[in-house]
Amino acid sequence: KCKHLVQYCGRKVAELLKNLPEAKGNSFKELVDRLRDFYGQTDNKKRYTRECLACYCFKPHSIKSEADLDTYYRKFVTQAHHLQAKGMIAERDENDLFWQGIP
């Protein structure tokens, strides 16, 4: 399992993996723990926050076509569904924010 991970990584990460004993073993958890030693908590940041979603919605959007609306909707849903799944936003708040972004 760990040995095949290299083929999905960029060159620099692949070089690192090739030189880690944990990457040659079969314990994915050990490999992840070792990689956290190198990368620290950079990947553990909150992905989206309610404040980020609000900033996105209150930012002026130029929605002049269906494609523009699709782009706005895609970006909104990406953030809002993450927040909703984590219980970080209420459905009513999500709906209000969505309409704020429509000019």
Secondary structure, 3 states (H helix, E strand, C coil): CCHHHHHHCCHHHHHHHHCCHHHHCCCHHHHHHHHHHHHCCHHHCCCCCHHHHHHHHHCCCCCCCHHHHHHHHHHHHHHHHHHHHCCCCCHHHHHHHHHHCCC
